[in-house]
Every structure is written in structure tokens, then in C-alpha cells.
Amino acid sequence: MTLALRYAARSDVGLVRQNNQDSAYAGPNLLVVADGMGGHAGGDIASSLAIAALAPLDESEHGPQEALADLERTVEQARQDLVHASEVDPDLAGMGTTVTALLRSGNTLAMAHLGDSRAYLLRDGALNQVTVDHTFVQHLVDTGRISPDEAETHPQRNVVMRVLGDFDVDLTPDMSVREARPGDRWLLCSDGLSGFVPIEQITQVLAECESPDEAADLLVTLAMTAGSTDNITVVVADVVDPDADEASPVSTSTQVVGAAASEMAPELARPAPDAPEDGSRRRDDDEEEDDEDDDARPAPKRRPWIGVLVVLVVLGGLGYGAWWAYGWTQEQFYVGVADGQVAVYQGIPQDAGPLTLSQPVRLTGTPVDELPAYWSERLDGTIRATSEAEALERAERLIDEALPTPTPSPTPEPSVSPSPSASPASGSDPAAQDEGAEA
């Protein structure tokens, strides 16, 4: 039995921050959440560099014995990339990031963890936190100085003791290997979620949502509703058996969200070992002599028809690719705003030159201005679906969450006072009436 993953990654800047310092990656073999350190210079660069270093691990299979070593080696490479980046740009000194990563190897998952981003496992309806926070408050809990309940509101709960940083100190991540079972659901998240949404709500969402996409969307929304003051990033992944569950296709495309989606910071990454520092191509005397010989050789005969053929082939390929891409966009749906109402759109929220790639197909009748601001901000095309019915269901769920139906108060029954001149009831005793008549 060969297992696979279905996954979804989401990231939001949150209600307070001006930029997103979180990054996340989700692919067929690799799941990562990296939370750039808030308050440090270059937190977004740090998390992007971590994703850039780890992403190549998703491109090939890893043996059970190799996965853990490959993951640990790559985390160390990411740390060296941060050190190099701060040397290139001294303004970035002091940057850091958490790293929580899962690398699939057959039916096992290798894990690396540094910082206070978390990994949760939902198995058989029970949710367990797999990672241990590398924070000062967690140290106090481990040593018995405070209780876990006190840690939730401790003023120093955000002080992280172990992170991936640009300081030249070797901080070994927590490394482990875990069994993957069909039906498992994993959650990797930054503290923008875990620090604001109660574990009971997280458990309910992971247990009740059918797809990782739905669960990821709802978790971000709950964090926004709870007033999260940090960036919010989540990766939800299901372990599935493709042969036994053909109705639920596995994910194959990679998803990169957060800071890493906009800037992978390639100019700050370490150069290739043999590359010159100025980036120019090295040439030796033999190469120059070869160039001189090339100049002395007669030019080859030109064949114009070859160029024409190449152009025609390229244009045909581009035309087919554009047609295929447009067809794919029209199979997508999302929740947005049309005519001032919450609406379901077909397509994707983008334009291709003069061509609009989406159009509203269903209006819900709910005005957007009736929704709280933090709910209406979610209607920016990030709530995606694979069908119109699924998109409508998500729109209605959002409306229900934002506008709970008030419970009607019971209407009191009117009291009836008997009239003084009321006639005797028709069911009164006839004998009593006769006695009254005789009197």
C-alpha cells in the first residue's frame, strides 16, 4: 500500500501587521510552515529563504533511512543561507524564522521542528499536538514552575528560545520519524492560529470539514474572527490511500503562500560553490583561443525555412497552451463580491490583458456592508472551490458565521378577564337552572 497526500496551504497578513512574515509550502512529499520572527529585520526574507532551501526536497522520493538525514541537512543549509544573506545585507542582521516541516517517505513522515510553530495530528477523532514549543514559557511548564493554563496568558509566551537564525550558532532541530496512516489529518500552523483559536474549535474544524481546502479556509477565518494580531498561516494535509479512495484525488501541484510566494530572495541565497563572486562567467586562455578559431571558420549556410518552421511550432504550442489554461480557469470557482452582495464566481480572480478570467454566476442576496469588516475582507478571491455548489456552500457558511440568526423571544399569551355580564356557560347544570326558576 502506497500512501499519498491531499493538502491545502493558506496564509493571511492578519488584522494588525502591515506585511506577511510567514511562509508555507505544500507539495506531494513536503509540508512546511515558517514564521519569520516578528520585530526582527527581514522576517519575511528569513522565512522565504527557509522555504527556498527546503522546497527541492519535494522533487524526488527519499528512502526511509535517507529522509531524516536529508531533512536535517537541508535545515542546516537554510541556516547557512540566512547567515550568508545577513553578510550580503547587514540591515538584515538579527532575522530568524521558525521551521516545522514534514517530509514523506513511502508510508513514513520525517519531521524537523524549530520554534513555536506547531504540528497537530488528528487520528481517530482525537487531536494531539505533536511538536513541543521552543519557548521560554514552555520551559517554565516543563520545569513545573507554571501550569499549561497559566502559559496561555503568560506575558512572555511569545519569547522563542530556539529558532533558525542568522547567528553562527548550531541549534539542532527536533528530529523524528512518524508512521503515516490512511485517514490521518495533519495541521501545521503558525502561532497566529494556535495562539488565538481554542484547541476545541481547531479540533471541530479538522474533524468536520470534508476537504483540506475547506478546513484551511475556515481556520484562517476563525483566527481573524478571534482578533489575531499576528500573521496566520496553516497547512492542512490528509493521508490517503489512492487505490482505496479513488473518489478523492491526491494533490499533485505545489502551493507556496505567504512571503515566499512573492519573494524567494534568490539574490540573497548562497552562490553555487564554483560560481565567481561577481557572477560573471570565468574564461580561461584555451576558451579564448577557441573563440578565435571560431571566428576564422566559415559561417554555416543559412536555412530560413527552419526559422519559419520553429516560429510556427512555437506559436501553435502557445495557442494550445493558452486555450488549455483558459479552460482550466473556467473549472474553478471562488467567493467574492458582485453588485454589493456576497456572490459565487466562476473562474479565477485575475485578468489576462483585456480578458477577464471570472464572472459572477450566483448572488446570495446578502449585502456585503452587513458583514463585519474582518469577514468582508475575506471576499478577495482566496476562498476557492472546485464546483459551484461547493463555492455556494462556503459562501452560505461564511454568512451564517458572520450573521448568526437571532433566537426569537417567546411572545406572552394575552390574559382574558371574565366579563361581569357574561352569560352562564352552555354546559352548566340544568338542575341548578330549574331551582333558580322556582325561587
VEXMARZA-803101 format. One record per residue (C-alpha): x, y, z; residue in three letters. Coordinates in pm, whole numbers, padded with zeros to 5 digits, always signed. Example, Ala and Ser with C-alpha at 12.3 -4.5 7.8 and 13.67 -1.06 7.14 Angstrom:
2
+01230-00450+00780ALA+01367-00106+00714SER
//
This chain:
439
+00000+00000+00000MET+00147+00333-00112THR+00011+00639+00062LEU-00020+00994-00070ALA-00124+01340+00050LEU-00412+01577-00018ARG-00325+01924+00107TYR-00404+02294+00117ALA-00192+02591+00227ALA-00326+02932+00330ARG-00164+03248+00468SER-00307+03587+00567ASP-00137+03902+00692VAL-00394+03925+00973GLY-00571+04224+01124LEU-00275+04423+01259VAL+00052+04354+01074ARG+00149+04559+00769GLN+00333+04275+00594ASN+00333+03897+00600ASN+00645+03742+00750GLN+00503+03387+00739ASP+00570+03143+00455SER+00439+02795+00381ALA+00491+02521+00123TYR+00275+02218+00043ALA+00367+01955-00215GLY+00324+01581-00279PRO+00616+01492-00049ASN+00681+01802+00163LEU+00484+02026+00402LEU+00647+02331+00567VAL+00541+02629+00780VAL+00797+02902+00855ALA+00714+03201+01075ASP+00957+03489+01025GLY+01038+03646+01356MET+00815+03946+01426GLY+01004+04253+01530GLY+01328+04136+01369HIS+01459+04284+01046ALA+01391+04065+00747GLY+01150+03813+00897GLY+00987+03775+00556ASP+01329+03717+00396ILE+01416+03458+00661ALA+01100+03252+00610SER+01136+03279+00229SER+01495+03154+00242LEU+01388+02860+00458ALA+01120+02760+00206ILE+01362+02808-00085ALA+01613+02574+00078ALA+01360+02305+00170LEU+01147+02306-00147ALA+01390+02092-00357PRO+01330+01802-00117LEU+00982+01770-00270ASP+01118+01684-00613GLU+01225+01325-00551SER+01148+01020-00341GLU+01351+00956-00028HIS+01428+00623+00131GLY+01312+00571+00491PRO+01668+00600+00619GLN+01756+00893+00395GLU+01458+01120+00459ALA+01551+01219+00814LEU+01915+01285+00724ALA+01817+01481+00411ASP+01574+01694+00609LEU+01824+01771+00887GLU+02097+01852+00634ARG+01867+02088+00443THR+01758+02272+00758VAL+02125+02334+00828GLU+02169+02459+00472GLN+01881+02702+00530ALA+02055+02832+00842ARG+02373+02892+00644GLN+02167+03074+00379ASP+02040+03311+00649LEU+02396+03373+00769VAL+02509+03446+00414HIS+02213+03677+00348ALA+02289+03892+00654SER+02652+03916+00541GLU+02539+04038+00199VAL+02293+04286+00352ASP+02387+04393+00708PRO+02045+04554+00751ASP+01904+04201+00778LEU+02115+04113+01082ALA+01905+03956+01355GLY+01647+03793+01131MET+01514+03447+01213GLY+01234+03205+01144THR+01064+02903+01289THR+01058+02584+01082VAL+00811+02296+01111THR+00846+02051+00823ALA+00714+01705+00727LEU+00890+01503+00454LEU+00703+01199+00322ARG+00899+00881+00256SER+00671+00597+00150GLY+00446+00535+00449ASN+00651+00736+00698THR+00689+01107+00772LEU+01018+01263+00880ALA+00976+01577+01090MET+01203+01872+01170ALA+01094+02138+01420HIS+01244+02463+01550LEU+01049+02739+01723GLY+00685+02778+01823ASP+00503+02692+01501SER+00311+02372+01564ARG+00218+02038+01413ALA-00107+01867+01515TYR-00227+01518+01422LEU-00597+01427+01408LEU-00626+01048+01429ARG-00945+00856+01507ASP-01120+01179+01606GLY-00859+01282+01865ALA-00629+01581+01809LEU-00279+01576+01957ASN-00003+01837+01945GLN+00299+01656+01804VAL+00560+01930+01844THR+00684+02099+02161VAL+00718+02479+02157ASP+01074+02605+02192HIS+00967+02898+02409THR+01058+03035+02750PHE+00705+02972+02875VAL+00716+02608+02763GLN+01041+02573+02957HIS+00861+02703+03266LEU+00585+02445+03209VAL+00835+02162+03161ASP+01014+02251+03485THR+00686+02271+03678GLY+00706+02643+03753ARG+00374+02728+03589ILE+00077+02527+03467SER-00023+02487+03099PRO-00328+02705+03167ASP-00107+02982+03307GLU+00117+02955+03000ALA-00173+03052+02772GLU-00184+03405+02921THR+00178+03447+03034HIS+00320+03787+02927PRO+00635+03620+02789GLN+00460+03343+02598ARG+00598+03471+02264ASN+00965+03463+02368VAL+01120+03193+02146VAL+01439+03023+02266MET+01531+02815+01960ARG+01484+02936+01601VAL+01656+02918+01266LEU+01862+03237+01271GLY+02147+03420+01102ASP+02371+03390+01408PHE+02651+03141+01360ASP+02534+02901+01629VAL+02435+02541+01569ASP+02088+02489+01716LEU+01985+02135+01628THR+01615+02099+01544PRO+01393+01834+01696ASP+01402+01540+01451MET+01163+01244+01449SER+01002+00985+01222VAL+00632+00900+01241ARG+00405+00646+01080GLU+00156+00771+00822ALA-00188+00608+00831ARG-00480+00647+00591PRO-00735+00881+00750GLY-00476+01089+00937ASP-00518+01466+00905ARG-00217+01688+00978TRP-00220+02057+01064LEU+00094+02272+01051LEU+00037+02631+01165CYS+00200+02949+01289SER+00108+03094+01627ASP-00123+03339+01453GLY-00371+03048+01463LEU-00269+02841+01766SER-00228+03146+01988GLY-00581+03274+01929PHE-00819+02990+01836VAL-00907+02745+02116PRO-00797+02387+02063ILE-01160+02274+02086GLU-01251+02482+01780GLN-00946+02362+01588ILE-01043+02003+01663THR-01400+02058+01549GLN-01294+02215+01220VAL-01042+01942+01140LEU-01290+01669+01231ALA-01592+01806+01044GLU-01455+01967+00727CYS-01453+01727+00434GLU-01153+01866+00246SER-00821+02025+00345PRO-00918+02335+00144ASP-01236+02386+00345GLU-01057+02328+00676ALA-00772+02566+00591ALA-01013+02842+00484ASP-01224+02809+00796LEU-00925+02803+01033LEU-00792+03129+00888VAL-01138+03282+00918THR-01168+03173+01282LEU-00830+03328+01363ALA-00942+03655+01204MET-01267+03641+01399THR-01072+03584+01721ALA-00881+03906+01652GLY-00542+03751+01574SER-00273+04019+01596THR-00019+03807+01407ASP+00018+03666+01057ASN-00191+03350+01012ILE-00057+03052+00819THR-00191+02697+00800VAL-00120+02380+00605VAL-00381+02101+00627VAL-00298+01762+00477ALA-00482+01430+00463ASP-00303+01096+00435VAL-00491+00888+00178VAL-00463+00553+00003ASP-00512+00639-00367PRO-00611+00282-00455ASP-00880+00258-00187ALA-01013+00615-00219ASP-01034+00685-00591GLU-01317+00936-00540ALA-01079+01174-00359SER-00785+01252-00589PRO-00449+01326-00432VAL-00286+01666-00468SER-00007+01696-00723THR+00061+02068-00768SER+00275+02262-00523THR+00133+02551-00318GLN+00354+02834-00191VAL+00188+03103+00022VAL+00289+03400+00233GLY+00615+03589+00191ALA+00774+03307-00010ALA+00504+03338-00274ALA+00608+03693-00356SER+00982+03688-00296GLU+01201+03381-00279MET+01501+03613-00225ALA+01724+03434-00480PRO+01978+03717-00477GLU+02044+03655-00108LEU+02087+03280-00132ALA+02434+03129-00129ARG+02605+03119-00471PRO+02697+02789-00629ALA+03031+02656-00495PRO+03213+02711-00827ASP+03049+03042-00916ALA+03267+03358-00908PRO+03169+03624-00656GLU+03087+03884-00921ASP+02853+03645-01100GLY+03047+03662-01428SER+03142+03357-01629ARG+03505+03253-01596ARG+03700+03204-01916ARG+04050+03069-01949ASP+04307+03116-02223ASP+04203+02797-02400ASP+03843+02921-02430GLU+03963+03250-02579GLU+04174+03064-02833GLU+03872+02852-02925ASP+03674+03173-02984ASP+03945+03299-03219GLU+03936+02973-03411ASP+03559+03000-03437ASP+03592+03347-03590ASP+03825+03208-03858ALA+03585+02933-03963ARG+03343+02993-04249PRO+02988+03072-04147ALA+02739+02788-04196PRO+02482+02812-04474LYS+02158+02976-04365ARG+01829+02789-04392ARG+01545+03043-04349PRO+01272+02782-04366TRP+01394+02627-04041ILE+01336+02954-03858GLY+00988+02988-04004VAL+00903+02632-03902LEU+01026+02692-03547VAL+00815+03008-03520VAL+00505+02825-03643LEU+00559+02541-03396VAL+00611+02783-03109VAL+00300+02986-03197LEU+00094+02669-03225GLY+00218+02550-02886GLY+00143+02886-02727LEU-00206+02889-02874GLY-00284+02540-02746TYR-00136+02623-02406GLY-00346+02940-02380ALA-00661+02753-02478TRP-00592+02478-02224TRP-00512+02732-01949ALA-00833+02927-02010TYR-01037+02607-02000GLY-00879+02520-01666TRP-00966+02861-01517THR-01333+02812-01607GLN-01343+02494-01399GLU-01257+02693-01085GLN-01492+02881-00851PHE-01448+03126-00564TYR-01648+03350-00328VAL-01636+03724-00400GLY-01847+04039-00428VAL-02087+04134-00710ALA-02346+04414-00707ASP-02262+04476-00342GLY-02359+04118-00246GLN-02172+03803-00146VAL-02151+03612-00473ALA-02014+03294-00631VAL-01776+03346-00923TYR-01673+03105-01194GLN-01308+03132-01295GLY-01011+03281-01111ILE-00980+03638-00970PRO-00730+03754-01232GLN-00717+03922-01571ASP-00512+03828-01875ALA-00469+04161-02051GLY-00815+04270-02170PRO-00961+03926-02091LEU-01141+03884-01756THR-01100+03529-01628LEU-01405+03522-01400SER-01770+03622-01387GLN-02039+03603-01114PRO-02276+03308-01154VAL-02476+03321-00828ARG-02580+03606-00597LEU-02660+03514-00235THR-02873+03821-00163GLY-02661+03912+00142THR-02524+04270+00122PRO-02153+04290+00196VAL-02196+04602+00408ASP-02394+04395+00660GLU-02089+04178+00731LEU-01823+04272+00987PRO-01514+04425+00827ALA-01288+04128+00901TYR-01536+03895+00725TRP-01585+04112+00417SER-01207+04132+00375GLU-01205+03755+00315ARG-01408+03808-00005LEU-01096+03876-00211ASP-01091+03556-00412GLY-00899+03346-00158THR-01198+03125-00070ILE-01167+02877-00357ARG-01377+02574-00459ALA-01385+02314-00733THR-01758+02344-00811SER-02036+02600-00799GLU-02222+02403-00533ALA-01914+02385-00311GLU-01849+02759-00350ALA-02212+02838-00265LEU-02192+02618+00045GLU-01881+02802+00163ARG-02044+03138+00098ALA-02350+03039+00300GLU-02133+02907+00581ARG-01941+03235+00592LEU-02268+03429+00606ILE-02405+03207+00882ASP-02087+03251+01086GLU-02082+03627+01035ALA-02453+03687+01081LEU-02584+03435+01337PRO-02962+03404+01331THR-03105+03565+01649PRO-03318+03340+01868THR-03676+03481+01876PRO-03806+03560+02224SER-04132+03387+02320PRO-04446+03601+02276THR-04657+03616+02601PRO-05015+03489+02568GLU-05280+03760+02631PRO-05473+03722+02956SER-05856+03710+02936VAL-06064+03856+03220SER-06421+03726+03257PRO-06690+03983+03178SER-06934+04067+03465PRO-07228+04026+03230SER-07113+03700+03092ALA-07399+03456+03042SER-07386+03114+03207PRO-07181+02859+03019ALA-07379+02640+02791SER-07253+02340+02980GLY-07392+02449+03324SER-07608+02214+03533ASP-07977+02217+03418PRO-08093+02125+03766ALA-07942+02439+03913ALA-08120+02646+03648GLN-08456+02487+03738ASP-08402+02560+04108GLU-08332+02923+04029GLY-08652+02945+03826ALA-08869+02801+04108GLU-08722+03051+04354ALA
//
